[in-house]
């Protein structure tokens, strides 16, 4: 039996969860269609999802289409939870992108489609809500072609859009206008088909066109568009046929080497981990010893239980084979993104922008600070991008965010699941630093002002934008023990978390230029003496000092996140709109005016997007429509913002050494 791992993606409120319910109902998995408003849908199982009527976590349900098992993954539509969508993209065979027939193409729709195209994920488009007042079919199709991709084709027509009796009729091979459009679209991507189309007086057989449509859809070259309503069921049968015939199911090699990837992690009532795994190859059985992770963090665990998805829910199974999605238990240290089975050096791709906001989480009861950190650590297992960060001096805990709704969800989750009431400080923008030039520094062991038995030299060089952090050695690998070499490299990556202005330093290469250590030794006839020998602690404590010295010589520039924006507004309000954009440090392009409507596109600092959203209704008589999504980082003009530093950021040498000695003494360790 073949398996199709299918993602349902959309801008919030386009109706993707309702479509999931309709597909399950049509396939005979459920007897009654649940309601998002009533909190009775199959995939929105969290109490918070039911209360808010939005999807927060991805959910997997399964149904059968003849000989194909479809694992349907319902994903969040709100942009604050885009990280959840990103993890799902790595395990999909195909996708259905849902567009509202009322609102049309929206900001998140464009972000999702760009990513699906970049990953070459076969995608069908479903225009939902044709039964709703204000529904449009032709103009929405035109908007899809203009704003998503021109390689689209309507697979049917809509009669009576905007009413409860709206009907969707699929085109057939007898519709000559449809087959002509289909032939022209397919011929754009196939020279053989183009030649046959030009040379033959007779139309090409519809069976051949349908086969070629499946091929080109499977290669993500074209995107069939279906119309319908998840509420009334209109057009859903045609969509199901498209899913079955046009999207490529995975056969998988169940006898091959075990290989899979983890895209979701949950904890049960007893704290045990459950990993959601897409099997790429081979078969995993209960009680198998299964390796997972990468590099030095690679580990092995015993699979204690397996659940596979079947007819709307998961059921226990003795084994799971290639192509399937399963829940594995017993792998205690497993994390999101880990490969299982065969080692895979390639980490899952990052397809969306990282969070650009952060806030400090403050417990209402100061005594619960320790419990708060533990609870946030568990939430970080489910969403690593919240990126816990603790101020070593004030012990404040910060989290990275995509938006205010995500903040509210974290607050409610901490209260409901962990019994911890919290508040948040003001949300701030996450900037980053890049080196301006080359800088170098070194310290010789046990020579003033270096109190550590370690010699380290480091050089920092700029690297291309987007390259991240690189690390190299100009010293021989055997010049000192590998454990000490590794201590330096690990600490370099950690210390770059805060640069000269307190922000993450990126797009640089750090090179180790000097090294030296004191071998293990002791006084005559005595045991090993740490005061006479280098330890990893010496190198971990000295590395930040040397690195900051190199960064000071190189200098750094602070960059702030920028968003692309598209603003639609009444054309007669262009005069009042432009000064407001200037106040918000936005850089709009030339306006486009079409009748009574005007459009401005440009870029705006991420920190000012929320303010623009708040001012827009009054600025545009309630008619303005704003779309934004992350674009890039741009150098801050004027005085760069500083971020609070931790005691591991040694800009003040004396304070750093004092904190280091106190920290070590507090743990009862060697004073170095």
ZAMARGU-4260 file (C-alpha; in steps of 0.2 Angstrom, whole numbers, plus 5000, padded with zeros to 4 digits):
<rodrens>
0) 5000/5000/5000 | 5007/5017/4995 | 5008/5032/5008 | 5005/5050/5004 | 5010/5062/5018
5) 5000/5077/5014 | 5001/5095/5022 | 4986/5107/5023 | 4992/5125/5023 | 4984/5142/5023
10) 4983/5159/5030 | 4973/5160/5046 | 4954/5158/5044 | 4955/5152/5026 | 4946/5136/5032
15) 4960/5123/5032 | 4954/5114/5048 | 4937/5114/5042 | 4943/5106/5025 | 4952/5093/5036
20) 4936/5088/5044 | 4927/5087/5027 | 4940/5076/5020 | 4939/5064/5035 | 4920/5064/5034
25) 4920/5061/5015 | 4933/5047/5018 | 4921/5039/5031 | 4933/5041/5045 | 4921/5052/5056
30) 4902/5052/5056 | 4900/5070/5060 | 4909/5085/5054 | 4917/5095/5069 | 4916/5114/5070
35) 4931/5126/5073 | 4919/5138/5082 | 4912/5124/5094 | 4929/5117/5097 | 4924/5100/5091
40) 4937/5097/5077 | 4947/5081/5077 | 4964/5090/5074 | 4962/5105/5086 | 4964/5094/5101
45) 4973/5106/5113 | 4961/5115/5125 | 4969/5132/5120 | 4965/5128/5102 | 4947/5124/5106
50) 4946/5140/5116 | 4954/5152/5103 | 4947/5143/5087 | 4965/5142/5080 | 4977/5129/5076
55) 4993/5130/5087 | 5001/5113/5085 | 5002/5102/5069 | 4992/5087/5070 | 4991/5071/5061
60) 4976/5061/5055 | 4975/5047/5043 | 4962/5041/5030 | 4962/5029/5015 | 4959/5033/4997
65) 4958/5016/4989 | 4976/5009/4990 | 4984/5025/4996 | 4985/5029/5015 | 4985/5048/5017
70) 4993/5055/5032 | 4985/5072/5033 | 4995/5085/5043 | 4985/5100/5048 | 4996/5115/5052
75) 4994/5132/5060 | 4988/5146/5049 | 4993/5161/5061 | 5010/5168/5056 | 5016/5167/5075
80) 5017/5148/5073 | 5026/5147/5057 | 5040/5137/5065 | 5027/5123/5067 | 5024/5124/5048
85) 5043/5124/5044 | 5045/5107/5054 | 5031/5099/5044 | 5038/5104/5027 | 5053/5093/5029
90) 5042/5077/5029 | 5029/5081/5016 | 5026/5072/4999 | 5013/5085/4994 | 5002/5099/5000
95) 4985/5108/4998 | 4986/5126/4999 | 4970/5134/5005 | 4964/5151/4999 | 4948/5160/5004
100) 4936/5164/4990 | 4932/5180/5000 | 4948/5187/5006 | 4959/5180/4991 | 4978/5179/4992
105) 4984/5185/5009 | 5001/5189/5016 | 5004/5171/5024 | 4998/5163/5008 | 5012/5171/4998
110) 5025/5166/5011 | 5019/5148/5011 | 5018/5147/4992 | 5036/5154/4989 | 5042/5141/5001
115) 5033/5127/4994 | 5040/5131/4977 | 5057/5133/4983 | 5056/5115/4991 | 5048/5109/4975
120) 5034/5101/4985 | 5019/5096/4974 | 5005/5108/4978 | 4986/5108/4974 | 4977/5125/4977
125) 4959/5124/4985 | 4949/5140/4984 | 4937/5138/4999 | 4922/5147/5005 | 4913/5149/4988
130) 4897/5148/4998 | 4901/5164/5008 | 4894/5181/5004 | 4907/5191/4994 | 4915/5175/4987
135) 4924/5178/4970 | 4930/5165/4958 | 4938/5173/4943 | 4946/5188/4952 | 4953/5176/4965
140) 4960/5165/4951 | 4968/5180/4943 | 4975/5185/4960 | 4983/5168/4962 | 4991/5169/4945
145) 4997/5187/4948 | 5003/5185/4966 | 5007/5167/4968 | 5012/5159/4952 | 5006/5160/4934
150) 5008/5141/4932 | 4990/5137/4938 | 4974/5131/4930 | 4956/5130/4936 | 4950/5112/4936
155) 4932/5117/4936 | 4919/5131/4936 | 4908/5139/4950 | 4890/5142/4948 | 4881/5154/4960
160) 4897/5159/4971 | 4892/5168/4987 | 4877/5158/4991 | 4873/5142/5000 | 4868/5133/4984
165) 4885/5137/4976 | 4890/5122/4965 | 4907/5117/4958 | 4907/5107/4942 | 4924/5099/4937
170) 4930/5101/4919 | 4931/5086/4908 | 4940/5081/4892 | 4925/5087/4882 | 4927/5105/4887
175) 4938/5111/4873 | 4942/5128/4881 | 4949/5119/4896 | 4959/5106/4886 | 4966/5120/4876
180) 4972/5130/4892 | 4978/5113/4899 | 4988/5109/4883 | 4996/5127/4883 | 5001/5126/4901
185) 5009/5109/4900 | 5018/5113/4884 | 5027/5127/4893 | 5037/5114/4902 | 5038/5100/4889
190) 5046/5102/4872 | 5040/5085/4866 | 5022/5090/4870 | 5024/5107/4862 | 5030/5099/4846
195) 5015/5087/4846 | 5003/5101/4849 | 5010/5112/4835 | 5012/5098/4822 | 4995/5089/4825
200) 4979/5097/4818 | 4969/5086/4830 | 4969/5090/4849 | 4980/5079/4860 | 4971/5064/4868
205) 4964/5070/4885 | 4971/5054/4893 | 4989/5060/4888 | 4986/5077/4895 | 4980/5070/4911
210) 4995/5059/4913 | 5006/5074/4909 | 4997/5085/4922 | 5001/5072/4935 | 5019/5072/4930
215) 5021/5090/4930 | 5011/5092/4946 | 5022/5079/4954 | 5038/5090/4949 | 5030/5105/4956
220) 5030/5114/4939 | 5011/5117/4938 | 4997/5119/4952 | 4980/5114/4948 | 4966/5125/4956
225) 4950/5117/4963 | 4935/5127/4970 | 4923/5122/4983 | 4917/5124/5001 | 4923/5114/5016
230) 4906/5118/5025 | 4894/5112/5011 | 4906/5099/5003 | 4904/5107/4986 | 4920/5103/4975
235) 4928/5092/4988 | 4925/5076/4978 | 4935/5084/4964 | 4949/5089/4976 | 4950/5071/4983
240) 4952/5065/4965 | 4966/5077/4962 | 4974/5072/4978 | 4973/5053/4973 | 4978/5056/4955
245) 4990/5071/4954 | 5000/5070/4970 | 5014/5057/4971 | 5012/5044/4984 | 5028/5036/4992
250) 5031/5017/4991 | 5047/5017/5001 | 5060/5004/5004 | 5054/4994/5019 | 5069/4982/5018
255) 5082/4996/5016 | 5093/5004/5030 | 5083/5012/5044 | 5081/5031/5041 | 5069/5044/5047
260) 5067/5062/5053 | 5059/5069/5069 | 5047/5083/5066 | 5038/5084/5082 | 5041/5080/5101
265) 5028/5079/5115 | 5028/5074/5133 | 5016/5062/5141 | 5008/5064/5158 | 5022/5055/5166
270) 5035/5066/5157 | 5040/5053/5144 | 5044/5059/5127 | 5035/5054/5111 | 5044/5058/5095
275) 5034/5060/5078 | 5045/5052/5065 | 5043/5051/5046 | 5051/5035/5040 | 5061/5038/5025
280) 5068/5020/5023 | 5068/5003/5032 | 5057/4997/5046 | 5058/5000/5065 | 5051/4987/5077
285) 5046/4988/5095 | 5062/4984/5106 | 5074/4989/5092 | 5089/4998/5098 | 5088/5014/5087
290) 5102/5027/5085 | 5097/5046/5083 | 5105/5063/5083 | 5120/5070/5075 | 5139/5071/5078
295) 5145/5070/5096 | 5127/5071/5102 | 5122/5055/5093 | 5114/5043/5105 | 5104/5027/5105
300) 5088/5021/5113 | 5077/5007/5115 | 5060/5009/5106 | 5047/5004/5119 | 5031/5007/5109
305) 5025/5012/5092 | 5009/5020/5086 | 5004/5022/5068 | 4990/5033/5061 | 4975/5024/5054
310) 4957/5030/5051 | 4958/5047/5060 | 4968/5042/5075 | 4984/5032/5081 | 4984/5014/5086
315) 4998/5003/5093 | 5008/4994/5081 | 5023/4981/5081 | 5032/4990/5068 | 5032/5005/5056
320) 5040/5005/5038 | 5046/5017/5025 | 5034/5031/5020 | 5024/5030/5036 | 5023/5043/5050
325) 5023/5035/5068 | 5024/5040/5086 | 5040/5032/5094 | 5042/5031/5113 | 5057/5026/5123
330) 5070/5038/5115 | 5073/5049/5130 | 5085/5062/5123 | 5078/5064/5106 | 5074/5081/5099
335) 5065/5090/5085 | 5075/5088/5069 | 5085/5073/5074 | 5088/5060/5061 | 5084/5042/5067
340) 5093/5026/5061 | 5106/5030/5048 | 5117/5045/5052 | 5113/5061/5042 | 5124/5076/5043
345) 5112/5087/5035 | 5101/5097/5047 | 5083/5100/5042 | 5082/5116/5031 | 5077/5133/5038
350) 5064/5140/5026 | 5056/5154/5035 | 5064/5169/5044 | 5069/5166/5063 | 5059/5175/5076
355) 5063/5194/5076 | 5055/5198/5093 | 5059/5194/5111 | 5052/5197/5128 | 5057/5193/5147
360) 5046/5181/5156 | 5042/5186/5173 | 5034/5174/5186 | 5021/5182/5196 | 5028/5173/5212
365) 5046/5176/5212 | 5049/5159/5222 | 5043/5150/5206 | 5058/5156/5195 | 5066/5139/5195
370) 5050/5130/5190 | 5047/5143/5177 | 5064/5139/5169 | 5061/5120/5169 | 5043/5123/5161
375) 5050/5134/5148 | 5064/5121/5144 | 5050/5108/5141 | 5041/5121/5129 | 5058/5123/5120
380) 5058/5105/5117 | 5042/5107/5107 | 5048/5123/5099 | 5067/5125/5099 | 5065/5143/5091
385) 5059/5151/5107 | 5077/5150/5111 | 5078/5152/5130 | 5091/5164/5136 | 5095/5168/5154
390) 5104/5184/5161 | 5117/5177/5172 | 5117/5192/5183 | 5098/5196/5185 | 5093/5178/5181
395) 5079/5185/5169 | 5073/5173/5157 | 5070/5179/5139 | 5061/5170/5125 | 5061/5173/5106
400) 5044/5176/5098 | 5036/5178/5081 | 5022/5189/5088 | 5010/5194/5102 | 4998/5180/5100
405) 5012/5167/5103 | 5016/5177/5119 | 4998/5175/5124 | 4999/5156/5120 | 5015/5154/5130
410) 5007/5163/5145 | 4991/5152/5145 | 5001/5136/5143 | 5012/5140/5158 | 4996/5143/5168
415) 4986/5129/5162 | 4999/5115/5161 | 5012/5120/5173 | 5002/5130/5186 | 5014/5145/5184
420) 5006/5163/5182 | 5018/5174/5172 | 5018/5192/5164 | 5029/5198/5150 | 5040/5214/5149
425) 5038/5225/5134 | 5042/5215/5117 | 5058/5221/5109 | 5066/5217/5092 | 5080/5205/5090
430) 5095/5213/5081 | 5111/5204/5076 | 5129/5210/5074 | 5141/5207/5060 | 5160/5211/5060
435) 5166/5226/5051 | 5183/5220/5047 | 5197/5208/5053 | 5202/5208/5072 | 5214/5197/5081
440) 5220/5194/5100 | 5229/5182/5110 | 5233/5178/5128 | 5249/5168/5134 | 5245/5156/5148
445) 5250/5161/5166 | 5257/5178/5161 | 5249/5194/5168 | 5235/5199/5165 | 5230/5180/5161
450) 5226/5170/5176 | 5223/5154/5167 | 5235/5140/5162 | 5230/5142/5143 | 5237/5150/5128
455) 5224/5155/5115 | 5225/5166/5099 | 5209/5170/5089 | 5206/5180/5073 | 5189/5186/5067
460) 5185/5188/5049 | 5169/5194/5040 | 5160/5181/5030 | 5147/5182/5017 | 5129/5187/5022
465) 5119/5171/5027 | 5134/5160/5030 | 5133/5160/5049 | 5148/5155/5060 | 5163/5146/5053
470) 5177/5140/5064 | 5195/5135/5058 | 5212/5131/5065 | 5229/5137/5060 | 5237/5127/5074
475) 5241/5109/5072 | 5227/5097/5078 | 5240/5088/5089 | 5247/5103/5097 | 5236/5100/5112
480) 5223/5087/5118 | 5208/5087/5107 | 5197/5089/5123 | 5205/5107/5125 | 5203/5110/5106
485) 5185/5106/5107 | 5182/5117/5123 | 5189/5132/5113 | 5178/5129/5098 | 5162/5126/5108
490) 5165/5141/5119 | 5168/5152/5103 | 5151/5148/5097 | 5143/5151/5114 | 5152/5167/5117
495) 5146/5174/5099 | 5129/5174/5106 | 5133/5191/5113 | 5144/5203/5104 | 5150/5221/5107
500) 5132/5227/5108 | 5125/5212/5116 | 5117/5204/5100 | 5121/5187/5092 | 5137/5189/5081
505) 5135/5180/5064 | 5142/5179/5046 | 5160/5178/5052 | 5174/5165/5053 | 5184/5163/5069
510) 5202/5155/5067 | 5212/5149/5081 | 5230/5156/5078 | 5239/5151/5094 | 5238/5137/5107
515) 5247/5131/5122 | 5244/5121/5137 | 5252/5114/5153 | 5252/5094/5153 | 5245/5084/5167
520) 5258/5085/5181 | 5261/5084/5199 | 5273/5087/5213 | 5285/5072/5216 | 5276/5056/5221
525) 5260/5066/5222 | 5243/5064/5214 | 5238/5075/5199 | 5238/5093/5203 | 5226/5105/5194
530) 5236/5120/5199 | 5250/5114/5189 | 5240/5107/5174 | 5228/5115/5161 | 5210/5110/5161
535) 5196/5112/5149 | 5190/5125/5162 | 5205/5136/5159 | 5201/5136/5140 | 5182/5139/5142
540) 5185/5154/5154 | 5199/5162/5143 | 5191/5160/5126 | 5178/5174/5129 | 5191/5186/5134
545) 5202/5183/5118 | 5186/5183/5107 | 5180/5199/5113 | 5197/5207/5111 | 5197/5201/5093
550) 5179/5208/5090 | 5184/5225/5098 | 5198/5226/5085 | 5187/5221/5071 | 5172/5232/5076
555) 5154/5226/5073 | 5139/5234/5066 | 5121/5231/5072 | 5108/5225/5060 | 5089/5226/5063
560) 5076/5215/5054 | 5066/5223/5040 | 5049/5217/5033 | 5043/5219/5016 | 5026/5227/5016
565) 5011/5229/5004 | 4998/5242/5008 | 4982/5245/5000 | 4972/5260/5004 | 4960/5273/4996
570) 4969/5283/4983 | 4964/5300/4989 | 4973/5296/5006 | 4990/5295/4998 | 4995/5312/5005
575) 4992/5307/5024 | 4999/5290/5022 | 5016/5295/5016 | 5021/5306/5031 | 5016/5292/5043
580) 5027/5279/5034 | 5041/5291/5035 | 5039/5293/5054 | 5040/5274/5055 | 5056/5274/5045
585) 5048/5264/5031 | 5055/5266/5013 | 5040/5264/5001 | 5042/5263/4982 | 5032/5273/4969
590) 5014/5271/4973 | 5002/5262/4960 | 4985/5269/4958 | 4971/5259/4950 | 4955/5269/4950
595) 4950/5273/4968 | 4963/5261/4975 | 4981/5264/4979 | 4995/5252/4983 | 5012/5255/4991
600) 5026/5242/4992 | 5042/5244/5001 | 5051/5239/5018 | 5049/5244/5036 | 5058/5240/5052
605) 5050/5225/5060 | 5050/5235/5076 | 5037/5247/5068 | 5025/5235/5060 | 5014/5233/5075
610) 5012/5252/5076 | 5008/5253/5058 | 4994/5240/5060 | 4987/5249/5075 | 4987/5266/5065
615) 4980/5259/5049 | 4961/5259/5052 | 4961/5277/5057 | 4973/5282/5043 | 4963/5273/5029
620) 4945/5275/5035 | 4945/5257/5040 | 4948/5252/5021 | 4967/5249/5022 | 4974/5231/5020
625) 4992/5228/5026 | 5003/5213/5021 | 5020/5211/5029 | 5033/5197/5030 | 5052/5196/5034
630) 5064/5202/5021 | 5082/5204/5028 | 5093/5213/5040 | 5098/5231/5037 | 5112/5241/5046
635) 5105/5252/5060 | 5106/5271/5056 | 5112/5281/5071 | 5115/5275/5088 | 5113/5256/5088
640) 5102/5248/5102 | 5111/5238/5115 | 5105/5222/5123 | 5108/5218/5141 | 5123/5207/5144
645) 5126/5191/5154 | 5141/5187/5165 | 5148/5177/5151 | 5150/5193/5140 | 5168/5199/5145
650) 5167/5217/5139 | 5174/5223/5156 | 5189/5212/5160 | 5189/5215/5178 | 5170/5211/5181
655) 5171/5196/5170 | 5186/5188/5180 | 5177/5192/5196 | 5161/5184/5190 | 5170/5169/5184
660) 5179/5166/5200 | 5163/5168/5210 | 5154/5156/5198 | 5167/5143/5200 | 5169/5145/5219
665) 5150/5143/5220 | 5151/5126/5212 | 5166/5121/5223 | 5177/5119/5207 | 5195/5123/5204
670) 5197/5142/5204 | 5201/5142/5186
</rodrens>
